[in-house]
C-alpha cells in the first residue's frame, strides 16, 4: 500500500512538473523585454554582476531600486552559474518558484484531503493566467508569493502540531525572506491572516505558543540585516525610497495604481478563469458547511483567501498581481470541492455544479468560434475601432499575428471545440475528475498557444533588435539618452546610458544620442546633428513618445550630462 502511494505521488509529481515546464519554461528566454517592468529589475541584476554590489546595486549607476533584493540575488546567482545574463536567466527564479509553488500546493492538498484534491488544486493553480504570467516574468512577485506560500502552509502545520520555539524560528525565517522579497507587506499580510484565523477559532492564546520574541526577532534579523546595510550605504535617499514605496504610494496621494475597494473582484474572475466560474458553487458549499469548516481543515484556507482579499482591497494602490499569494488558497478550496463532488453524501457540494460546468464548456465552444472569427482581418479592424488608442494599436498587432498564423489558430479552435464537447459529456455523466482533468488539459494547450503569440508580440514591441543595430554603429563612442531613457534599451546596450539634457551644439568629439521622436520634433537647431537610424516600433508604454532615433552629434565642446532616471 505504501509503495503504491509513493508510486502515485511520483507519477503526479512528474505529471505536474511536465505541465509546469510546458507552461513556464517553454520559450522563457525567447521573448525579449518589451515593457519597462522586466528590464527595470534586470538592470539591478546587471549592476550586481558588474559592480559586485550585492547590498544596494544602483540601477544604471544612479537609481536606488524600489524593491528589496531577494529576487535580484537569485537571478544574479542563476546568471553567474551559467555565465550568461539574458532573458532566460533573469526570468528563471520566477519560473522555478512558480513550479515549486504548484508542487507545494499539490502536496498540501494531497496530504490534507487526498490525491484527487491535490491534483485538482495543482492544476487550478498552474493554469491560472495570473500565476502563469508571474511565473514567466522577470519580476519580484513570484518570489514573494512562493515565500508567502511557505509561510502560510507552515503556519497551518505549526498550528496543528501545537507550536514551539524552534518552529517559530523557522516561521520567522520565512517571514523575513518575504520581507526581503518585497518589503513589510510580506510580513503584515500573513500576520493579519494568522490573527484573523486565531480570532475566529477563539484561540488568540495560541500567540504565546508562537513565542513572539523569537518569531519577530528572527524575522528582524533576516530582513533587518539587509535594511541596515542598505541604509548605511544609501543613507537618506534609501530611506526616502522605502517610505515612498511602502507607505506614500500605497495609502497616500501618490498611489500609482489607485482603484476602488471592489476592483480586485472582477480582475480575479478574469485572471483565474475558467476556474473562477466555480467560485459561486464553491462559496455556497463553504457557507452551507460553515459549521464543519474547522473540523475538515478548511477554515484556515477560507481565512487565508478572504482576509488577504480584504486587506489588499483596503489600500488605494492596486494591481492584479498583488493578490497572487491568495491563488494557492483558492486552488486548494476548489480541489477539496471537486473531491466532494464524487461523494454521494455531500449534496451541498453539488449545488449549481452542473450549470456552471455547462457554462464552462460553453465558454470553450464559444472561444473556438471566436478564435476563427478573430483571424478575419475585417472583424479585427471593426472591434479595434471601439477601443482606446493604446489598446487599439496592440489589438491590431494581435489581429495581424492571428491572421499570419491561421493554421495554429485553426488547430487551437478545433481542440477547444472538441474539449468543450467532452466537458459537456463528462458533466452529464457526473464524471467530475475527468471533467476537471479535461479542463486542465485544455488550459495547458491554450496557454502554450498563447505563449507562441506572446513571443511574437514581444518581438514586435521590443527595442532589442534596434539596440543591436545601434551598438554596431556606435561601437566605442559615447552614447547617451536625450532627456528620457528606456530600461530595455539600457539592458540590451550592456552598459550604463546617462541622460543628456543639454542642447545639441557645443561638443568636442562625435557622440551619439538616443532620442524619442517627439523630442526630436521639438529640436529647432540641428546643426552638426545627423539622424542615423530609427526604430521600426514605437514606445508601447508611452505611445506619444513615438519611435526611438539614433542621432550622431558633432561639435567643439565637451558634453555635459545628467545621470537622470529612465522612463
C-alpha positions as CSV (number, residue, x, y, z in Angstrom):
1,X,0.0,0.0,0.0
2,X,2.8,2.4,0.9
3,X,4.7,1.5,-2.2
4,X,1.6,2.2,-4.3
5,X,1.2,5.6,-2.6
6,X,4.8,6.5,-3.4
7,X,4.3,5.4,-7.0
8,X,1.2,7.6,-7.4
9,X,2.9,10.6,-5.8
10,X,5.9,10.1,-8.1
11,X,3.7,9.9,-11.1
12,X,1.8,13.0,-10.0
13,X,5.0,15.0,-9.5
14,X,6.3,14.1,-12.9
15,X,2.9,15.0,-14.5
16,X,2.7,18.3,-12.7
17,X,6.3,19.2,-13.4
18,X,5.9,18.4,-17.1
19,X,2.9,20.7,-17.3
20,X,4.7,23.5,-15.5
21,X,7.8,23.1,-17.8
22,X,5.5,23.5,-20.8
23,X,3.7,26.4,-19.2
24,X,6.6,28.4,-17.7
25,X,9.9,27.3,-19.2
26,X,8.9,26.9,-22.8
27,X,10.3,29.9,-24.7
28,X,11.2,31.5,-21.4
29,X,14.2,33.2,-23.0
30,X,12.8,33.7,-26.5
31,X,10.5,36.6,-25.7
32,X,12.6,39.8,-25.5
33,X,11.9,42.5,-22.9
34,X,9.3,44.9,-24.3
35,X,7.9,46.8,-21.3
36,X,9.6,48.7,-18.5
37,X,8.9,46.3,-15.6
38,X,11.1,43.4,-16.6
39,X,14.2,45.2,-17.7
40,X,13.9,47.5,-14.7
41,X,14.6,44.5,-12.5
42,X,17.1,43.0,-14.9
43,X,19.2,46.2,-14.7
44,X,19.5,45.6,-10.9
45,X,20.8,42.1,-11.7
46,X,23.2,43.6,-14.3
47,X,24.6,46.0,-11.6
48,X,25.1,43.2,-9.2
49,X,27.1,41.2,-11.8
50,X,29.2,44.2,-13.0
51,X,29.7,46.3,-9.8
52,X,29.8,43.5,-7.3
53,X,27.5,45.4,-5.0
54,X,25.0,42.9,-3.5
55,X,23.6,45.2,-0.9
56,X,22.4,48.3,-2.8
57,X,23.1,47.9,-6.6
58,X,22.2,51.3,-8.2
59,X,20.2,50.8,-11.4
60,X,22.1,52.5,-14.3
61,X,24.6,53.6,-11.8
62,X,22.5,56.2,-10.1
63,X,19.0,54.9,-9.2
64,X,18.1,53.2,-6.0
65,X,16.0,50.1,-6.6
66,X,12.4,50.3,-5.2
67,X,12.3,46.6,-4.2
68,X,14.4,44.6,-1.8
69,X,17.0,42.3,-3.4
70,X,16.0,38.7,-2.7
71,X,14.8,38.1,-6.3
72,X,17.7,40.0,-7.8
73,X,20.2,37.9,-5.7
74,X,18.7,34.7,-7.0
75,X,18.7,35.9,-10.6
76,X,22.3,37.1,-10.3
77,X,23.2,33.6,-8.9
78,X,21.4,32.0,-11.9
79,X,23.2,34.2,-14.4
80,X,26.6,33.6,-12.8
81,X,26.1,29.9,-12.6
82,X,25.9,29.7,-16.5
83,X,28.0,32.8,-17.1
84,X,25.2,34.4,-19.1
85,X,22.8,37.3,-18.3
86,X,19.9,37.2,-20.6
87,X,16.1,36.9,-20.6
88,X,16.2,33.2,-19.5
89,X,18.5,33.6,-16.5
90,X,16.7,36.8,-15.3
91,X,13.3,35.0,-15.5
92,X,14.5,31.7,-14.2
93,X,13.7,32.4,-10.5
94,X,10.1,33.2,-11.3
95,X,9.6,30.1,-13.4
96,X,11.4,27.9,-10.8
97,X,9.3,29.3,-7.9
98,X,6.1,29.1,-10.0
99,X,6.7,25.4,-10.5
100,X,7.7,24.8,-6.9
101,X,4.6,26.6,-5.7
102,X,2.4,24.4,-7.8
103,X,4.1,21.3,-6.4
104,X,3.9,22.5,-2.8
105,X,0.2,23.2,-3.3
106,X,-0.3,19.6,-4.6
107,X,1.5,18.1,-1.6
108,X,-0.6,20.3,0.8
109,X,-3.9,19.2,-0.9
110,X,-2.9,15.6,-1.1
111,X,-1.7,15.3,2.5
112,X,-4.8,17.1,3.9
113,X,-7.6,15.8,1.8
114,X,-6.4,13.2,-0.6
115,X,-4.7,12.7,-4.0
116,X,-7.7,14.0,-6.1
117,X,-7.8,17.3,-4.1
118,X,-4.1,17.7,-4.5
119,X,-4.1,17.1,-8.3
120,X,-7.0,19.4,-8.9
121,X,-5.5,22.1,-6.7
122,X,-2.2,21.9,-8.6
123,X,-4.0,22.0,-11.9
124,X,-6.1,25.0,-11.0
125,X,-3.1,27.0,-9.7
126,X,-0.7,26.0,-12.6
127,X,-3.2,27.1,-15.3
128,X,-4.5,30.3,-13.7
129,X,-3.5,33.1,-16.1
130,X,-2.2,35.4,-13.3
131,X,0.0,32.7,-11.9
132,X,1.4,31.8,-15.3
133,X,2.1,35.4,-16.1
134,X,4.1,35.9,-12.9
135,X,6.0,32.6,-13.4
136,X,7.2,33.9,-16.8
137,X,8.1,37.4,-15.8
138,X,11.4,38.9,-14.5
139,X,9.7,40.5,-11.5
140,X,9.7,40.0,-7.7
141,X,6.1,38.9,-7.4
142,X,6.5,35.1,-7.8
143,X,9.5,35.1,-5.4
144,X,7.4,36.9,-2.8
145,X,4.4,34.6,-3.5
146,X,6.4,31.4,-3.0
147,X,7.9,32.5,0.3
148,X,4.5,33.6,1.5
149,X,3.0,30.3,0.4
150,X,5.7,28.6,2.5
151,X,4.8,30.8,5.4
152,X,1.1,30.2,5.1
153,X,1.4,26.4,4.8
154,X,4.0,26.2,7.5
155,X,1.7,28.1,10.0
156,X,-1.1,25.6,9.2
157,X,1.2,22.7,10.2
158,X,2.6,24.6,13.1
159,X,-0.9,25.2,14.5
160,X,-1.8,21.6,14.1
161,X,1.4,20.5,15.9
162,X,0.9,22.8,18.8
163,X,3.7,25.4,18.3
164,X,7.2,25.5,19.7
165,X,10.2,27.7,19.9
166,X,12.2,26.1,17.0
167,X,9.1,26.0,14.8
168,X,8.5,29.7,15.5
169,X,12.1,30.4,14.5
170,X,11.5,28.7,11.1
171,X,8.3,30.7,10.6
172,X,10.3,33.8,11.4
173,X,12.8,32.9,8.7
174,X,10.0,32.6,6.1
175,X,8.5,35.9,7.1
176,X,11.9,37.6,7.0
177,X,12.5,36.2,3.5
178,X,9.1,37.5,2.5
179,X,10.1,41.0,3.7
180,X,13.4,40.6,1.7
181,X,11.3,39.8,-1.4
182,X,9.0,42.9,-1.4
183,X,9.1,44.7,1.9
184,X,7.0,44.8,5.1
185,X,3.8,43.6,3.3
186,X,5.4,40.1,3.1
187,X,5.1,40.0,6.9
188,X,2.0,42.0,7.5
189,X,-0.3,40.1,5.2
190,X,0.4,36.6,6.6
191,X,0.4,38.0,10.2
192,X,-3.1,39.5,9.6
193,X,-4.4,36.2,8.3
194,X,-2.9,34.3,11.2
195,X,-4.6,36.6,13.7
196,X,-7.9,36.5,11.9
197,X,-7.8,32.7,11.9
198,X,-7.0,32.5,15.7
199,X,-9.7,35.1,16.5
200,X,-12.3,33.1,14.6
201,X,-11.3,30.0,16.5
202,X,-11.3,31.9,19.7
203,X,-7.7,30.8,20.3
204,X,-5.7,34.0,20.5
205,X,-3.9,32.4,23.4
206,X,-2.0,30.4,20.8
207,X,0.0,33.6,20.1
208,X,2.0,32.8,23.2
209,X,2.9,29.4,21.7
210,X,4.3,31.2,18.7
211,X,7.0,32.7,21.0
212,X,6.5,36.2,19.6
213,X,10.0,37.4,20.6
214,X,11.7,34.5,18.8
215,X,9.4,34.9,15.8
216,X,9.7,38.6,15.4
217,X,13.4,38.6,16.4
218,X,14.3,36.1,13.7
219,X,12.3,38.0,11.1
220,X,14.0,41.2,12.1
221,X,17.5,39.6,11.8
222,X,16.8,38.1,8.4
223,X,15.2,41.2,6.9
224,X,16.6,43.9,9.1
225,X,20.2,43.0,8.4
226,X,19.8,43.9,4.8
227,X,17.8,47.1,5.5
228,X,20.5,48.2,8.0
229,X,23.3,47.7,5.5
230,X,21.3,49.3,2.7
231,X,20.6,52.3,5.0
232,X,24.3,52.5,5.7
233,X,25.1,52.6,2.0
234,X,22.2,54.7,0.7
235,X,21.5,57.0,3.7
236,X,18.6,59.4,3.4
237,X,18.0,58.6,-0.2
238,X,17.4,55.0,0.5
239,X,15.1,55.8,3.4
240,X,13.0,58.1,1.2
241,X,12.6,55.3,-1.3
242,X,11.5,52.8,1.4
243,X,9.0,55.3,2.7
244,X,7.6,56.2,-0.7
245,X,7.4,52.6,-1.9
246,X,5.8,51.1,1.2
247,X,3.6,54.0,2.5
248,X,3.2,57.0,0.3
249,X,2.4,55.1,-2.9
250,X,0.2,52.6,-1.1
251,X,-2.1,54.6,1.1
252,X,-1.3,58.2,0.2
253,X,-2.0,60.6,-2.5
254,X,0.9,59.3,-4.6
255,X,-0.7,55.9,-5.2
256,X,0.4,54.8,-8.7
257,X,-2.5,52.5,-9.4
258,X,-5.5,53.9,-7.5
259,X,-8.7,51.9,-7.8
260,X,-11.9,51.4,-5.8
261,X,-12.4,48.9,-3.0
262,X,-14.0,46.2,-5.1
263,X,-11.6,46.4,-8.0
264,X,-10.0,43.1,-7.4
265,X,-13.2,41.0,-7.7
266,X,-13.7,41.3,-11.5
267,X,-10.0,41.0,-12.1
268,X,-9.8,37.9,-10.1
269,X,-12.6,36.3,-12.1
270,X,-10.8,37.3,-15.2
271,X,-7.3,36.2,-14.3
272,X,-8.4,32.9,-12.6
273,X,-10.7,31.9,-15.5
274,X,-12.1,29.4,-16.2
275,X,-11.7,28.1,-12.6
276,X,-13.2,31.3,-11.2
277,X,-16.5,30.3,-12.7
278,X,-16.8,27.7,-9.9
279,X,-16.3,30.4,-7.2
280,X,-20.1,30.7,-6.6
281,X,-20.8,27.0,-6.1
282,X,-17.7,26.6,-4.0
283,X,-18.7,29.6,-1.9
284,X,-22.3,28.2,-1.5
285,X,-20.8,24.8,-0.4
286,X,-18.5,26.5,2.1
287,X,-21.4,28.6,3.5
288,X,-23.6,25.5,3.9
289,X,-20.8,23.6,5.5
290,X,-19.7,26.5,7.7
291,X,-20.1,24.6,10.9
292,X,-17.8,21.8,9.7
293,X,-15.1,24.1,8.2
294,X,-12.8,23.9,11.1
295,X,-13.3,20.2,11.6
296,X,-12.5,19.5,7.9
297,X,-9.4,21.8,8.0
298,X,-11.0,24.3,5.6
299,X,-11.4,27.4,7.9
300,X,-7.7,28.4,7.7
301,X,-7.7,28.4,3.9
302,X,-11.0,30.4,3.7
303,X,-9.5,33.0,6.1
304,X,-6.2,33.0,4.1
305,X,-8.1,33.9,0.9
306,X,-10.8,36.2,2.3
307,X,-8.6,38.1,4.8
308,X,-6.0,38.7,2.2
309,X,-8.5,39.9,-0.3
310,X,-10.0,42.4,2.2
311,X,-6.5,43.5,3.3
312,X,-5.4,44.3,-0.3
313,X,-8.7,45.9,-1.2
314,X,-8.4,48.5,1.6
315,X,-5.3,50.1,0.0
316,X,-5.6,52.6,-2.8
317,X,-2.8,51.2,-4.9
318,X,-4.0,48.0,-6.6
319,X,-2.5,45.7,-9.3
320,X,-3.9,42.3,-10.1
321,X,-0.6,40.6,-9.3
322,X,-0.8,41.9,-5.7
323,X,-3.3,39.2,-4.8
324,X,-1.2,36.4,-6.3
325,X,-0.5,35.0,-2.8
326,X,-4.2,34.2,-2.5
327,X,-4.4,31.9,-5.5
328,X,-3.0,28.8,-3.8
329,X,-5.7,29.1,-1.1
330,X,-8.4,29.4,-3.8
331,X,-6.9,26.4,-5.7
332,X,-6.9,24.3,-2.6
333,X,-10.6,25.1,-1.9
334,X,-11.5,24.2,-5.5
335,X,-9.6,21.0,-5.1
336,X,-11.4,19.9,-2.0
337,X,-14.8,20.9,-3.5
338,X,-14.0,18.8,-6.6
339,X,-13.3,15.8,-4.4
340,X,-16.5,16.3,-2.5
341,X,-18.5,16.2,-5.8
342,X,-17.6,12.5,-6.0
343,X,-19.0,11.9,-2.5
344,X,-22.6,10.8,-2.8
345,X,-23.4,12.1,0.7
346,X,-22.1,15.6,0.0
347,X,-25.2,17.1,-1.6
348,X,-24.2,20.6,-0.6
349,X,-21.1,20.4,-2.9
350,X,-23.2,19.6,-6.0
351,X,-25.4,22.7,-5.8
352,X,-25.0,24.7,-9.0
353,X,-22.1,22.4,-10.1
354,X,-23.7,21.2,-13.3
355,X,-25.0,24.6,-14.5
356,X,-21.5,26.1,-14.0
357,X,-19.9,23.1,-15.6
358,X,-22.0,23.5,-18.7
359,X,-21.2,27.2,-18.7
360,X,-17.5,26.4,-18.6
361,X,-18.0,24.0,-21.6
362,X,-19.9,26.7,-23.5
363,X,-17.0,29.1,-22.9
364,X,-14.6,26.8,-24.7
365,X,-17.1,26.2,-27.5
366,X,-17.7,29.9,-28.0
367,X,-14.0,30.6,-27.8
368,X,-13.3,28.2,-30.6
369,X,-15.8,30.1,-32.8
370,X,-14.4,33.5,-31.7
371,X,-10.8,32.4,-32.5
372,X,-11.8,31.5,-36.1
373,X,-13.7,34.8,-36.5
374,X,-10.9,36.9,-34.9
375,X,-8.5,35.6,-37.6
376,X,-10.6,37.5,-40.1
377,X,-8.9,40.9,-40.7
378,X,-12.2,42.8,-41.2
379,X,-13.6,41.8,-37.8
380,X,-10.3,42.8,-36.1
381,X,-10.5,46.3,-37.6
382,X,-14.1,46.6,-36.6
383,X,-13.5,45.6,-33.0
384,X,-10.3,47.7,-32.7
385,X,-12.2,50.9,-33.7
386,X,-14.1,50.7,-30.4
387,X,-11.0,50.5,-28.2
388,X,-8.7,53.2,-26.6
389,X,-5.9,54.3,-28.9
390,X,-3.2,52.4,-26.9
391,X,-5.3,49.2,-26.8
392,X,-6.3,49.7,-30.5
393,X,-2.7,49.6,-31.7
394,X,-2.0,46.4,-29.7
395,X,-5.2,44.8,-30.8
396,X,-4.4,45.4,-34.5
397,X,-1.0,43.8,-34.0
398,X,-2.6,40.8,-32.3
399,X,-5.0,40.6,-35.2
400,X,-2.1,40.7,-37.6
401,X,-0.4,37.9,-35.8
402,X,-3.6,35.8,-35.7
403,X,-4.0,36.2,-39.5
404,X,-0.4,35.2,-40.1
405,X,-0.7,32.0,-38.1
406,X,-4.1,30.9,-39.2
407,X,-3.1,27.2,-39.1
408,X,-2.2,27.4,-35.5
409,X,-5.4,29.3,-34.7
410,X,-7.5,26.8,-36.6
411,X,-5.8,23.9,-34.6
412,X,-6.4,25.7,-31.3
413,X,-10.0,26.3,-32.2
414,X,-10.6,22.7,-33.1
415,X,-9.1,21.4,-29.9
416,X,-11.1,23.9,-27.9
417,X,-14.3,22.8,-29.6
418,X,-13.6,19.1,-29.1
419,X,-12.7,19.8,-25.5
420,X,-15.9,21.7,-24.9
421,X,-17.9,18.8,-26.2
422,X,-16.0,16.4,-23.9
423,X,-16.7,18.7,-21.0
424,X,-20.5,18.5,-21.7
425,X,-20.3,14.7,-21.8
426,X,-18.3,14.5,-18.6
427,X,-20.6,16.9,-16.8
428,X,-23.7,15.0,-17.9
429,X,-22.3,11.7,-16.5
430,X,-21.1,13.3,-13.3
431,X,-17.6,12.3,-14.2
432,X,-16.1,15.2,-12.2
433,X,-12.5,14.0,-12.0
434,X,-12.4,13.5,-15.8
435,X,-14.2,16.9,-16.2
436,X,-11.6,18.8,-14.3
437,X,-8.7,16.8,-15.9
438,X,-10.1,17.7,-19.3
439,X,-10.4,21.4,-18.3
440,X,-6.8,21.4,-17.1
441,X,-5.5,19.8,-20.3
442,X,-7.4,22.4,-22.4
443,X,-5.9,25.2,-20.3
444,X,-2.4,23.8,-20.8
445,X,-2.9,23.6,-24.5
446,X,-4.4,27.1,-24.7
447,X,-1.7,28.7,-22.7
448,X,1.0,27.0,-24.8
449,X,-0.6,28.5,-27.9
450,X,-0.9,31.9,-26.1
451,X,2.9,31.8,-25.4
452,X,3.5,31.5,-29.1
453,X,1.7,34.7,-29.7
454,X,3.2,36.4,-26.7
455,X,6.7,35.8,-28.1
456,X,5.8,37.3,-31.4
457,X,4.1,40.2,-29.8
458,X,7.2,40.9,-27.6
459,X,9.4,40.9,-30.7
460,X,7.1,43.5,-32.3
461,X,7.3,45.8,-29.4
462,X,10.9,45.2,-28.2
463,X,13.8,47.6,-28.9
464,X,16.3,44.6,-28.7
465,X,17.0,44.5,-32.5
466,X,17.2,48.3,-32.7
467,X,19.7,48.3,-29.8
468,X,21.8,45.7,-31.5
469,X,21.9,47.9,-34.6
470,X,22.8,50.9,-32.5
471,X,25.7,49.1,-30.9
472,X,27.1,48.1,-34.3
473,X,27.0,51.7,-35.3
474,X,28.2,53.4,-32.2
475,X,30.9,50.9,-31.3
476,X,33.1,52.5,-28.5
477,X,31.9,56.1,-29.0
478,X,29.9,57.8,-26.1
479,X,26.2,57.1,-26.1
480,X,23.5,58.9,-24.2
481,X,19.8,59.1,-23.9
482,X,18.3,62.5,-24.7
483,X,16.0,63.8,-21.9
484,X,14.5,60.4,-21.0
485,X,15.6,56.8,-21.3
486,X,14.3,53.2,-21.6
487,X,15.2,50.3,-19.3
488,X,15.1,47.7,-22.1
489,X,17.5,49.6,-24.3
490,X,19.8,50.1,-21.4
491,X,19.8,46.4,-20.6
492,X,20.5,45.4,-24.2
493,X,23.2,48.0,-24.6
494,X,25.0,46.2,-21.8
495,X,26.4,49.4,-20.4
496,X,25.2,52.4,-18.4
497,X,23.5,55.1,-20.5
498,X,23.4,58.5,-18.9
499,X,20.7,61.0,-19.6
500,X,21.8,64.0,-21.7
501,X,19.8,67.2,-21.1
502,X,21.7,70.0,-23.0
503,X,21.4,71.4,-26.5
504,X,23.0,69.5,-29.4
505,X,25.6,72.2,-30.1
506,X,28.9,72.5,-28.5
507,X,30.5,69.1,-28.3
508,X,34.2,68.3,-28.6
509,X,34.1,65.0,-30.3
510,X,31.4,62.9,-32.1
511,X,29.0,61.2,-29.8
512,X,25.6,59.6,-30.1
513,X,22.2,60.2,-28.6
514,X,19.1,58.1,-28.4
515,X,16.2,60.5,-28.9
516,X,12.5,59.9,-28.8
517,X,10.6,61.0,-31.9
518,X,8.5,63.7,-30.0
519,X,11.7,65.2,-28.6
520,X,13.3,65.2,-32.0
521,X,10.4,67.2,-33.4
522,X,10.9,69.9,-30.8
523,X,14.5,70.5,-31.6
524,X,14.9,73.6,-33.8
525,X,18.7,73.9,-34.1
526,X,20.0,70.7,-35.7
527,X,23.4,72.0,-36.8
528,X,26.0,69.3,-36.6
529,X,23.3,66.7,-35.9
530,X,22.7,63.6,-38.1
531,X,19.8,61.2,-37.8
532,X,21.4,57.8,-38.3
533,X,18.7,55.3,-37.6
534,X,15.1,55.0,-36.4
535,X,13.3,52.1,-34.7
536,X,10.5,50.3,-36.5
537,X,8.2,50.2,-33.5
538,X,7.0,52.9,-31.1
539,X,7.2,53.0,-27.3
540,X,4.5,50.7,-26.0
541,X,4.4,52.2,-22.5
542,X,4.2,55.8,-23.7
543,X,2.9,55.7,-27.4
544,X,3.1,59.5,-27.7
545,X,6.9,59.4,-27.4
546,X,6.9,57.7,-30.8
547,X,9.8,55.9,-32.3
548,X,13.4,55.9,-31.0
549,X,16.1,57.6,-33.0
550,X,19.8,57.2,-33.1
551,X,21.4,60.6,-33.6
552,X,25.1,61.5,-34.2
553,X,26.3,64.8,-32.8
554,X,29.5,66.7,-33.7
555,X,30.7,69.9,-32.1
556,X,33.6,71.8,-30.4
557,X,32.9,71.5,-26.7
558,X,32.8,68.7,-24.0
559,X,29.3,67.2,-23.4
560,X,27.7,67.9,-20.1
561,X,25.4,65.1,-18.9
562,X,23.0,64.4,-16.1
563,X,22.5,60.9,-14.8
564,X,18.7,61.1,-14.8
565,X,16.2,58.3,-14.4
566,X,15.0,56.0,-17.1
567,X,11.4,56.3,-18.0
